[in-house]
């Protein structure tokens, strides 16, 4: 009976020792706290607490103590993949977390600007002093001619497909309205020319 109790106590302490086991890991270039937690099936929080890490910052060559992750693997499996990008150690660089966040913001801003530029290109509305949107052109034409914006939209879609830089190689007609009385100019100039053409010839200038 005594031997059995002693064996049970020994197993208890062996289990306790295994639960608190840890590993030493040397940080490599490109590593992140999140990535290391995935390798060792532990959590970012446990690694950062064990190594007094703040702002998720680690550096190549740094030795980390990795706690046993037997009770935290499920939690770390749900960590977002984006964490590895924002917490990577960059080739021994000691940039602050604020610099990393700023760079991420610039990349996001650049992507947004690229998408906006593509949208502008698709509508063919080049930048102007008064505005650059499709609605700007239609509002200008409707308010200055009294012709509904829907009619001008149909004309521009038919004539140029909302490409403000298109030129008819046969007639020489140019721009959104395919106006033969101009050979160039930005969207504002094209709107002004279209208004003048309407006042001179009415909708007949566009065969309406």
Number of C-alpha atoms within 10 A of each C-alpha: 5 7 8 9 10 11 10 12 12 12 12 11 11 11 11 11 11 11 14 11 11 15 10 10 14 12 19 18 15 17 20 25 23 26 21 19 24 17 8 17 21 24 28 22 16 17 22 20 12 13 15 10 15 10 10 20 17 27 21 19 12 12 14 21 17 23 23 20 22 14 11 17 16 13 13 19 15 9 16 9 11 9 14 18 15 17 21 22 23 16 12 15 11 12 12 10 15 10 10 15 13 11 13 14 12 12 12 12 12 12 12 11 12 12 12 12 12 11 13 17 14 12 16 22 25 18 13 12 8 11 14 18 17 15 13 15 22 20 14 17 22 17 11 15 16 9 14 13 18 11 14 17 19 11 20 21 15 13 20 20 18 21 22 23 17 19 19 14 8 6 10 14 20 24 30 27 26 26 22 16 14 15 13 16 14 17 25 20 14 23 20 14 18 22 17 15 18 18 13 11 10 14 13 10 15 15 7 8
